Amino acid sequence: MNPLRSITLYHLMIKDQKMIGIKFSPDKLIQNLIKGLPDPKWSQQYNMAYIPNTKENMGILFNTFKGIIWINYNKFYSNKPVSTNNEKVDVQWFRNRKTDAEYRLCPEEYLLKLELKKYANSTVKTYVTFFEMFINHFKEKRLETLDESDIRAFLQILIHKNVSNSYLNQVINSIKFYYETVLGMPNRFYEIERPRKEHKLPKVISKEEVIAIIEHTNNLKHRCIVQLLYGSGLRRSELLNLKLNDIDSKRMLIRVEGAKGNKDRLTLLSNNALKDLRMYFKEWKPKEFLFEGRKGGKYSPESVVQIVKQAANKAGIKQNVSPHILRHSFATHLLESNVDLRQIQVLLGHGSSKTTEIYTHVATNSFKTIKNPLD
């Protein structure tokens, strides 16, 4: 088999029918072999040959090229694993919604696939919201007939509204999920361009400002929430998922289960936070989750945001402070205290050291040794 000769398989949708796209560089042998396939045709739009996508045709294609031409399946099959996230996926909010009669709802099979793959609840809401935005823009078209040009036109409208690159990527992901995962056509929209990745520095506040925020919280519960967000470098979702037995006071650690990327990790527990947590436990008596709502169950994400913002406003901090800024500040202050970058990576639960290295750009200790030319 000549390694320079190869074909690449793609998923195509032509005249509402699933097709196997066959892309190749001009080659007489490949062209002759394709002529022997069942009902081969040529697509000017995609610049490749194609045949009906059936199990039988897939077998014929494999046997035709086996041992003669290299077959690249990378664009055709997906090896992405199903999520092992332990968080219970709650989609009843979707089914119980009241919408206008003309509003086009996300297909049930889309929601079912999100459930089966155990996507995080926040991801489910994002995907459904953005996909419905897309399909309601093209109400007159059936979903199966929408193609790359429709997606590009929709993205262009969003770009003109000056949405962020992250927003655009989430829209693309929600659309691709339907056509590539729900309909079983991996890499169906392989030519859709993504916006260039933004490289923004994390926003950080000083230790003095963090202490001021803690001192200006309304009550002991709010105080503990801010202390753990900062003193343990927790994400908001991680804080809300904490259970009573996740606090290890003997080892002065907090166990974070099923965090981003479905990874467990251990992080630091502050002595000051532990003292307040003990008083909080006696006063509030949580039953399952460390922080619970008035009627039990998890504390709401929106409440955590408001706690941080209100305390920051009372402390007179002009910067817009969010729970994630406290996490950024935790990492930056550790780095400024000469804690090893690898240790910070473990505490934050970053999969790559490159993610953690961003804090080297905002830590002040790297600049203190540099003499300003004006001085």
TORKOL-4160 file (C-alpha; in steps of 0.2 Angstrom, whole numbers, padded with zeros to 4 digits, m for minus):
375
<pt num="1" X="0000" Y="0000" Z="0000"/>
<pt num="2" X="0007" Y="0017" Z="m0005"/>
<pt num="3" X="0006" Y="0029" Z="0010"/>
<pt num="4" X="0005" Y="0044" Z="m0001"/>
<pt num="5" X="m0011" Y="0038" Z="m0008"/>
<pt num="6" X="m0026" Y="0041" Z="0003"/>
<pt num="7" X="m0044" Y="0045" Z="0005"/>
<pt num="8" X="m0052" Y="0054" Z="0019"/>
<pt num="9" X="m0070" Y="0050" Z="0023"/>
<pt num="10" X="m0083" Y="0064" Z="0028"/>
<pt num="11" X="m0101" Y="0065" Z="0034"/>
<pt num="12" X="m0112" Y="0074" Z="0021"/>
<pt num="13" X="m0130" Y="0079" Z="0020"/>
<pt num="14" X="m0136" Y="0080" Z="0002"/>
<pt num="15" X="m0154" Y="0082" Z="m0003"/>
<pt num="16" X="m0159" Y="0077" Z="0015"/>
<pt num="17" X="m0150" Y="0061" Z="0014"/>
<pt num="18" X="m0134" Y="0055" Z="0024"/>
<pt num="19" X="m0119" Y="0052" Z="0012"/>
<pt num="20" X="m0101" Y="0046" Z="0014"/>
<pt num="21" X="m0090" Y="0060" Z="0007"/>
<pt num="22" X="m0074" Y="0054" Z="m0001"/>
<pt num="23" X="m0060" Y="0067" Z="m0002"/>
<pt num="24" X="m0044" Y="0063" Z="m0012"/>
<pt num="25" X="m0030" Y="0071" Z="m0022"/>
<pt num="26" X="m0031" Y="0068" Z="m0041"/>
<pt num="27" X="m0026" Y="0050" Z="m0044"/>
<pt num="28" X="m0032" Y="0038" Z="m0058"/>
<pt num="29" X="m0032" Y="0022" Z="m0047"/>
<pt num="30" X="m0043" Y="0030" Z="m0033"/>
<pt num="31" X="m0054" Y="0037" Z="m0047"/>
<pt num="32" X="m0056" Y="0020" Z="m0055"/>
<pt num="33" X="m0059" Y="0012" Z="m0038"/>
<pt num="34" X="m0073" Y="0025" Z="m0033"/>
<pt num="35" X="m0082" Y="0021" Z="m0050"/>
<pt num="36" X="m0084" Y="0003" Z="m0043"/>
<pt num="37" X="m0093" Y="0009" Z="m0028"/>
<pt num="38" X="m0112" Y="0009" Z="m0027"/>
<pt num="39" X="m0120" Y="0024" Z="m0035"/>
<pt num="40" X="m0105" Y="0036" Z="m0034"/>
<pt num="41" X="m0108" Y="0055" Z="m0037"/>
<pt num="42" X="m0098" Y="0071" Z="m0037"/>
<pt num="43" X="m0102" Y="0086" Z="m0026"/>
<pt num="44" X="m0096" Y="0103" Z="m0033"/>
<pt num="45" X="m0101" Y="0111" Z="m0017"/>
<pt num="46" X="m0090" Y="0100" Z="m0006"/>
<pt num="47" X="m0077" Y="0096" Z="m0020"/>
<pt num="48" X="m0078" Y="0077" Z="m0016"/>
<pt num="49" X="m0086" Y="0061" Z="m0022"/>
<pt num="50" X="m0100" Y="0053" Z="m0011"/>
<pt num="51" X="m0110" Y="0038" Z="m0010"/>
<pt num="52" X="m0126" Y="0034" Z="0001"/>
<pt num="53" X="m0122" Y="0032" Z="0019"/>
<pt num="54" X="m0127" Y="0014" Z="0023"/>
<pt num="55" X="m0119" Y="0000" Z="0033"/>
<pt num="56" X="m0118" Y="m0011" Z="0018"/>
<pt num="57" X="m0109" Y="0003" Z="0008"/>
<pt num="58" X="m0097" Y="0006" Z="0022"/>
<pt num="59" X="m0092" Y="m0012" Z="0021"/>
<pt num="60" X="m0090" Y="m0011" Z="0002"/>
<pt num="61" X="m0080" Y="0005" Z="0003"/>
<pt num="62" X="m0068" Y="m0004" Z="0016"/>
<pt num="63" X="m0066" Y="m0019" Z="0005"/>
<pt num="64" X="m0063" Y="m0009" Z="m0011"/>
<pt num="65" X="m0049" Y="0001" Z="m0004"/>
<pt num="66" X="m0042" Y="m0011" Z="0009"/>
<pt num="67" X="m0023" Y="m0015" Z="0007"/>
<pt num="68" X="m0022" Y="m0003" Z="m0008"/>
<pt num="69" X="m0026" Y="0015" Z="m0002"/>
<pt num="70" X="m0025" Y="0022" Z="0015"/>
<pt num="71" X="m0042" Y="0026" Z="0022"/>
<pt num="72" X="m0042" Y="0041" Z="0035"/>
<pt num="73" X="m0057" Y="0039" Z="0046"/>
<pt num="74" X="m0052" Y="0054" Z="0058"/>
<pt num="75" X="m0066" Y="0065" Z="0051"/>
<pt num="76" X="m0079" Y="0051" Z="0051"/>
<pt num="77" X="m0078" Y="0043" Z="0068"/>
<pt num="78" X="m0077" Y="0051" Z="0085"/>
<pt num="79" X="m0068" Y="0043" Z="0100"/>
<pt num="80" X="m0074" Y="0056" Z="0112"/>
<pt num="81" X="m0079" Y="0046" Z="0128"/>
<pt num="82" X="m0096" Y="0048" Z="0137"/>
<pt num="83" X="m0094" Y="0060" Z="0152"/>
<pt num="84" X="m0092" Y="0051" Z="0170"/>
<pt num="85" X="m0099" Y="0067" Z="0178"/>
<pt num="86" X="m0108" Y="0062" Z="0194"/>
<pt num="87" X="m0119" Y="0077" Z="0194"/>
<pt num="88" X="m0137" Y="0073" Z="0191"/>
<pt num="89" X="m0143" Y="0081" Z="0175"/>
<pt num="90" X="m0159" Y="0090" Z="0177"/>
<pt num="91" X="m0168" Y="0094" Z="0161"/>
<pt num="92" X="m0186" Y="0096" Z="0168"/>
<pt num="93" X="m0184" Y="0115" Z="0167"/>
<pt num="94" X="m0184" Y="0112" Z="0148"/>
<pt num="95" X="m0199" Y="0101" Z="0147"/>
<pt num="96" X="m0209" Y="0112" Z="0159"/>
<pt num="97" X="m0206" Y="0128" Z="0150"/>
<pt num="98" X="m0220" Y="0139" Z="0144"/>
<pt num="99" X="m0216" Y="0146" Z="0126"/>
<pt num="100" X="m0226" Y="0154" Z="0112"/>
<pt num="101" X="m0235" Y="0143" Z="0100"/>
<pt num="102" X="m0223" Y="0149" Z="0086"/>
<pt num="103" X="m0207" Y="0146" Z="0096"/>
<pt num="104" X="m0197" Y="0132" Z="0089"/>
<pt num="105" X="m0192" Y="0120" Z="0103"/>
<pt num="106" X="m0175" Y="0110" Z="0103"/>
<pt num="107" X="m0179" Y="0092" Z="0097"/>
<pt num="108" X="m0181" Y="0079" Z="0111"/>
<pt num="109" X="m0167" Y="0069" Z="0104"/>
<pt num="110" X="m0155" Y="0083" Z="0107"/>
<pt num="111" X="m0160" Y="0084" Z="0125"/>
<pt num="112" X="m0159" Y="0065" Z="0127"/>
<pt num="113" X="m0142" Y="0065" Z="0120"/>
<pt num="114" X="m0136" Y="0078" Z="0132"/>
<pt num="115" X="m0144" Y="0067" Z="0146"/>
<pt num="116" X="m0135" Y="0051" Z="0140"/>
<pt num="117" X="m0118" Y="0059" Z="0139"/>
<pt num="118" X="m0121" Y="0067" Z="0156"/>
<pt num="119" X="m0116" Y="0085" Z="0151"/>
<pt num="120" X="m0115" Y="0097" Z="0166"/>
<pt num="121" X="m0132" Y="0106" Z="0169"/>
<pt num="122" X="m0124" Y="0123" Z="0165"/>
<pt num="123" X="m0118" Y="0116" Z="0148"/>
<pt num="124" X="m0136" Y="0109" Z="0145"/>
<pt num="125" X="m0144" Y="0126" Z="0147"/>
<pt num="126" X="m0131" Y="0134" Z="0137"/>
<pt num="127" X="m0132" Y="0122" Z="0122"/>
<pt num="128" X="m0151" Y="0122" Z="0122"/>
<pt num="129" X="m0152" Y="0141" Z="0123"/>
<pt num="130" X="m0140" Y="0144" Z="0109"/>
<pt num="131" X="m0147" Y="0130" Z="0098"/>
<pt num="132" X="m0165" Y="0136" Z="0100"/>
<pt num="133" X="m0158" Y="0154" Z="0095"/>
<pt num="134" X="m0151" Y="0146" Z="0079"/>
<pt num="135" X="m0166" Y="0136" Z="0074"/>
<pt num="136" X="m0178" Y="0150" Z="0077"/>
<pt num="137" X="m0168" Y="0161" Z="0066"/>
<pt num="138" X="m0172" Y="0149" Z="0052"/>
<pt num="139" X="m0190" Y="0144" Z="0056"/>
<pt num="140" X="m0194" Y="0142" Z="0038"/>
<pt num="141" X="m0181" Y="0128" Z="0035"/>
<pt num="142" X="m0181" Y="0110" Z="0041"/>
<pt num="143" X="m0166" Y="0106" Z="0052"/>
<pt num="144" X="m0159" Y="0093" Z="0041"/>
<pt num="145" X="m0158" Y="0106" Z="0026"/>
<pt num="146" X="m0147" Y="0119" Z="0036"/>
<pt num="147" X="m0129" Y="0119" Z="0030"/>
<pt num="148" X="m0113" Y="0128" Z="0032"/>
<pt num="149" X="m0119" Y="0144" Z="0023"/>
<pt num="150" X="m0134" Y="0145" Z="0035"/>
<pt num="151" X="m0122" Y="0144" Z="0050"/>
<pt num="152" X="m0110" Y="0157" Z="0043"/>
<pt num="153" X="m0124" Y="0169" Z="0040"/>
<pt num="154" X="m0130" Y="0167" Z="0058"/>
<pt num="155" X="m0113" Y="0169" Z="0065"/>
<pt num="156" X="m0111" Y="0184" Z="0055"/>
<pt num="157" X="m0126" Y="0192" Z="0063"/>
<pt num="158" X="m0119" Y="0188" Z="0080"/>
<pt num="159" X="m0102" Y="0196" Z="0075"/>
<pt num="160" X="m0111" Y="0212" Z="0070"/>
<pt num="161" X="m0118" Y="0212" Z="0088"/>
<pt num="162" X="m0101" Y="0212" Z="0095"/>
<pt num="163" X="m0103" Y="0196" Z="0105"/>
<pt num="164" X="m0087" Y="0189" Z="0113"/>
<pt num="165" X="m0076" Y="0175" Z="0105"/>
<pt num="166" X="m0082" Y="0164" Z="0119"/>
<pt num="167" X="m0100" Y="0167" Z="0115"/>
<pt num="168" X="m0097" Y="0163" Z="0097"/>
<pt num="169" X="m0088" Y="0146" Z="0101"/>
<pt num="170" X="m0102" Y="0141" Z="0112"/>
<pt num="171" X="m0115" Y="0144" Z="0098"/>
<pt num="172" X="m0104" Y="0134" Z="0086"/>
<pt num="173" X="m0103" Y="0120" Z="0099"/>
<pt num="174" X="m0122" Y="0119" Z="0102"/>
<pt num="175" X="m0125" Y="0118" Z="0083"/>
<pt num="176" X="m0112" Y="0105" Z="0080"/>
<pt num="177" X="m0118" Y="0095" Z="0094"/>
<pt num="178" X="m0135" Y="0092" Z="0085"/>
<pt num="179" X="m0128" Y="0088" Z="0068"/>
<pt num="180" X="m0112" Y="0079" Z="0073"/>
<pt num="181" X="m0118" Y="0070" Z="0089"/>
<pt num="182" X="m0137" Y="0069" Z="0089"/>
<pt num="183" X="m0137" Y="0064" Z="0071"/>
<pt num="184" X="m0122" Y="0054" Z="0072"/>
<pt num="185" X="m0111" Y="0063" Z="0059"/>
<pt num="186" X="m0094" Y="0067" Z="0068"/>
<pt num="187" X="m0085" Y="0082" Z="0060"/>
<pt num="188" X="m0100" Y="0086" Z="0049"/>
<pt num="189" X="m0096" Y="0105" Z="0049"/>
<pt num="190" X="m0078" Y="0103" Z="0048"/>
<pt num="191" X="m0076" Y="0119" Z="0037"/>
<pt num="192" X="m0084" Y="0131" Z="0050"/>
<pt num="193" X="m0071" Y="0144" Z="0055"/>
<pt num="194" X="m0069" Y="0147" Z="0074"/>
<pt num="195" X="m0064" Y="0164" Z="0080"/>
<pt num="196" X="m0046" Y="0167" Z="0086"/>
<pt num="197" X="m0043" Y="0162" Z="0104"/>
<pt num="198" X="m0043" Y="0177" Z="0115"/>
<pt num="199" X="m0028" Y="0178" Z="0127"/>
<pt num="200" X="m0034" Y="0189" Z="0142"/>
<pt num="201" X="m0025" Y="0191" Z="0158"/>
<pt num="202" X="m0035" Y="0186" Z="0174"/>
<pt num="203" X="m0042" Y="0200" Z="0185"/>
<pt num="204" X="m0035" Y="0200" Z="0202"/>
<pt num="205" X="m0037" Y="0210" Z="0218"/>
<pt num="206" X="m0025" Y="0213" Z="0232"/>
<pt num="207" X="m0025" Y="0203" Z="0249"/>
<pt num="208" X="m0030" Y="0218" Z="0258"/>
<pt num="209" X="m0045" Y="0220" Z="0247"/>
<pt num="210" X="m0050" Y="0201" Z="0249"/>
<pt num="211" X="m0049" Y="0204" Z="0268"/>
<pt num="212" X="m0060" Y="0219" Z="0267"/>
<pt num="213" X="m0073" Y="0209" Z="0257"/>
<pt num="214" X="m0073" Y="0196" Z="0270"/>
<pt num="215" X="m0076" Y="0209" Z="0284"/>
<pt num="216" X="m0090" Y="0217" Z="0275"/>
<pt num="217" X="m0101" Y="0201" Z="0272"/>
<pt num="218" X="m0118" Y="0201" Z="0280"/>
<pt num="219" X="m0117" Y="0186" Z="0291"/>
<pt num="220" X="m0107" Y="0170" Z="0296"/>
<pt num="221" X="m0113" Y="0160" Z="0281"/>
<pt num="222" X="m0108" Y="0173" Z="0268"/>
<pt num="223" X="m0091" Y="0175" Z="0277"/>
<pt num="224" X="m0088" Y="0157" Z="0275"/>
<pt num="225" X="m0093" Y="0157" Z="0257"/>
<pt num="226" X="m0080" Y="0171" Z="0253"/>
<pt num="227" X="m0067" Y="0163" Z="0263"/>
<pt num="228" X="m0068" Y="0146" Z="0254"/>
<pt num="229" X="m0069" Y="0154" Z="0237"/>
<pt num="230" X="m0053" Y="0163" Z="0240"/>
<pt num="231" X="m0044" Y="0153" Z="0253"/>
<pt num="232" X="m0046" Y="0136" Z="0244"/>
<pt num="233" X="m0047" Y="0143" Z="0226"/>
<pt num="234" X="m0064" Y="0135" Z="0222"/>
<pt num="235" X="m0074" Y="0138" Z="0207"/>
<pt num="236" X="m0092" Y="0143" Z="0211"/>
<pt num="237" X="m0099" Y="0126" Z="0206"/>
<pt num="238" X="m0086" Y="0117" Z="0216"/>
<pt num="239" X="m0091" Y="0127" Z="0232"/>
<pt num="240" X="m0110" Y="0123" Z="0229"/>
<pt num="241" X="m0106" Y="0105" Z="0227"/>
<pt num="242" X="m0097" Y="0103" Z="0243"/>
<pt num="243" X="m0104" Y="0091" Z="0256"/>
<pt num="244" X="m0101" Y="0090" Z="0275"/>
<pt num="245" X="m0088" Y="0076" Z="0274"/>
<pt num="246" X="m0078" Y="0085" Z="0260"/>
<pt num="247" X="m0070" Y="0096" Z="0274"/>
<pt num="248" X="m0055" Y="0087" Z="0282"/>
<pt num="249" X="m0051" Y="0097" Z="0297"/>
<pt num="250" X="m0037" Y="0084" Z="0303"/>
<pt num="251" X="m0027" Y="0086" Z="0287"/>
<pt num="252" X="m0033" Y="0104" Z="0284"/>
<pt num="253" X="m0039" Y="0100" Z="0266"/>
<pt num="254" X="m0055" Y="0101" Z="0256"/>
<pt num="255" X="m0059" Y="0087" Z="0244"/>
<pt num="256" X="m0067" Y="0093" Z="0228"/>
<pt num="257" X="m0076" Y="0079" Z="0219"/>
<pt num="258" X="m0081" Y="0079" Z="0200"/>
<pt num="259" X="m0074" Y="0096" Z="0196"/>
<pt num="260" X="m0071" Y="0103" Z="0179"/>
<pt num="261" X="m0066" Y="0089" Z="0168"/>
<pt num="262" X="m0073" Y="0076" Z="0180"/>
<pt num="263" X="m0058" Y="0076" Z="0190"/>
<pt num="264" X="m0056" Y="0075" Z="0209"/>
<pt num="265" X="m0043" Y="0085" Z="0219"/>
<pt num="266" X="m0038" Y="0091" Z="0236"/>
<pt num="267" X="m0035" Y="0109" Z="0240"/>
<pt num="268" X="m0031" Y="0119" Z="0255"/>
<pt num="269" X="m0042" Y="0123" Z="0270"/>
<pt num="270" X="m0038" Y="0139" Z="0280"/>
<pt num="271" X="m0037" Y="0139" Z="0299"/>
<pt num="272" X="m0047" Y="0155" Z="0299"/>
<pt num="273" X="m0060" Y="0148" Z="0288"/>
<pt num="274" X="m0061" Y="0132" Z="0299"/>
<pt num="275" X="m0064" Y="0142" Z="0314"/>
<pt num="276" X="m0079" Y="0151" Z="0306"/>
<pt num="277" X="m0085" Y="0135" Z="0298"/>
<pt num="278" X="m0087" Y="0127" Z="0315"/>
<pt num="279" X="m0097" Y="0141" Z="0321"/>
<pt num="280" X="m0107" Y="0142" Z="0305"/>
<pt num="281" X="m0111" Y="0123" Z="0307"/>
<pt num="282" X="m0118" Y="0125" Z="0324"/>
<pt num="283" X="m0128" Y="0140" Z="0319"/>
<pt num="284" X="m0135" Y="0135" Z="0302"/>
<pt num="285" X="m0135" Y="0116" Z="0304"/>
<pt num="286" X="m0133" Y="0110" Z="0286"/>
<pt num="287" X="m0139" Y="0093" Z="0282"/>
<pt num="288" X="m0131" Y="0087" Z="0266"/>
<pt num="289" X="m0123" Y="0101" Z="0257"/>
<pt num="290" X="m0111" Y="0112" Z="0266"/>
<pt num="291" X="m0121" Y="0128" Z="0260"/>
<pt num="292" X="m0139" Y="0125" Z="0257"/>
<pt num="293" X="m0154" Y="0136" Z="0253"/>
<pt num="294" X="m0168" Y="0140" Z="0264"/>
<pt num="295" X="m0178" Y="0125" Z="0259"/>
<pt num="296" X="m0163" Y="0113" Z="0259"/>
<pt num="297" X="m0153" Y="0107" Z="0243"/>
<pt num="298" X="m0139" Y="0117" Z="0235"/>
<pt num="299" X="m0137" Y="0135" Z="0238"/>
<pt num="300" X="m0141" Y="0145" Z="0222"/>
<pt num="301" X="m0126" Y="0151" Z="0210"/>
<pt num="302" X="m0134" Y="0168" Z="0209"/>
<pt num="303" X="m0134" Y="0170" Z="0227"/>
<pt num="304" X="m0115" Y="0167" Z="0228"/>
<pt num="305" X="m0112" Y="0180" Z="0215"/>
<pt num="306" X="m0123" Y="0193" Z="0224"/>
<pt num="307" X="m0114" Y="0189" Z="0241"/>
<pt num="308" X="m0097" Y="0193" Z="0233"/>
<pt num="309" X="m0103" Y="0209" Z="0224"/>
<pt num="310" X="m0112" Y="0216" Z="0238"/>
<pt num="311" X="m0098" Y="0213" Z="0250"/>
<pt num="312" X="m0086" Y="0221" Z="0238"/>
<pt num="313" X="m0097" Y="0236" Z="0236"/>
<pt num="314" X="m0098" Y="0239" Z="0254"/>
<pt num="315" X="m0079" Y="0237" Z="0255"/>
<pt num="316" X="m0078" Y="0252" Z="0243"/>
<pt num="317" X="m0069" Y="0241" Z="0230"/>
<pt num="318" X="m0072" Y="0249" Z="0213"/>
<pt num="319" X="m0067" Y="0234" Z="0202"/>
<pt num="320" X="m0082" Y="0222" Z="0198"/>
<pt num="321" X="m0078" Y="0207" Z="0209"/>
<pt num="322" X="m0084" Y="0190" Z="0205"/>
<pt num="323" X="m0082" Y="0173" Z="0213"/>
<pt num="324" X="m0069" Y="0168" Z="0200"/>
<pt num="325" X="m0059" Y="0184" Z="0203"/>
<pt num="326" X="m0056" Y="0177" Z="0221"/>
<pt num="327" X="m0050" Y="0161" Z="0213"/>
<pt num="328" X="m0038" Y="0170" Z="0202"/>
<pt num="329" X="m0032" Y="0180" Z="0217"/>
<pt num="330" X="m0029" Y="0164" Z="0227"/>
<pt num="331" X="m0017" Y="0158" Z="0213"/>
<pt num="332" X="m0009" Y="0174" Z="0210"/>
<pt num="333" X="m0005" Y="0177" Z="0229"/>
<pt num="334" X="0002" Y="0160" Z="0231"/>
<pt num="335" X="0013" Y="0163" Z="0216"/>
<pt num="336" X="0019" Y="0179" Z="0224"/>
<pt num="337" X="0023" Y="0170" Z="0240"/>
<pt num="338" X="0035" Y="0159" Z="0229"/>
<pt num="339" X="0024" Y="0143" Z="0229"/>
<pt num="340" X="0029" Y="0132" Z="0215"/>
<pt num="341" X="0019" Y="0133" Z="0199"/>
<pt num="342" X="0016" Y="0114" Z="0199"/>
<pt num="343" X="0008" Y="0115" Z="0216"/>
<pt num="344" X="m0003" Y="0129" Z="0212"/>
<pt num="345" X="m0009" Y="0119" Z="0196"/>
<pt num="346" X="m0013" Y="0104" Z="0207"/>
<pt num="347" X="m0023" Y="0115" Z="0220"/>
<pt num="348" X="m0033" Y="0123" Z="0205"/>
<pt num="349" X="m0036" Y="0107" Z="0196"/>
<pt num="350" X="m0029" Y="0113" Z="0180"/>
<pt num="351" X="m0026" Y="0099" Z="0167"/>
<pt num="352" X="m0011" Y="0108" Z="0159"/>
<pt num="353" X="0003" Y="0119" Z="0167"/>
<pt num="354" X="0000" Y="0131" Z="0152"/>
<pt num="355" X="m0016" Y="0136" Z="0160"/>
<pt num="356" X="m0008" Y="0140" Z="0177"/>
<pt num="357" X="0006" Y="0149" Z="0169"/>
<pt num="358" X="m0006" Y="0164" Z="0165"/>
<pt num="359" X="m0003" Y="0169" Z="0183"/>
<pt num="360" X="0015" Y="0173" Z="0180"/>
<pt num="361" X="0009" Y="0187" Z="0169"/>
<pt num="362" X="0000" Y="0196" Z="0184"/>
<pt num="363" X="0010" Y="0191" Z="0199"/>
<pt num="364" X="0020" Y="0206" Z="0205"/>
<pt num="365" X="0035" Y="0197" Z="0212"/>
<pt num="366" X="0041" Y="0195" Z="0194"/>
<pt num="367" X="0041" Y="0214" Z="0191"/>
<pt num="368" X="0049" Y="0219" Z="0208"/>
<pt num="369" X="0066" Y="0215" Z="0202"/>
<pt num="370" X="0065" Y="0225" Z="0187"/>
<pt num="371" X="0071" Y="0243" Z="0189"/>
<pt num="372" X="0060" Y="0256" Z="0180"/>
<pt num="373" X="0070" Y="0266" Z="0167"/>
<pt num="374" X="0062" Y="0282" Z="0173"/>
<pt num="375" X="0069" Y="0279" Z="0191"/>
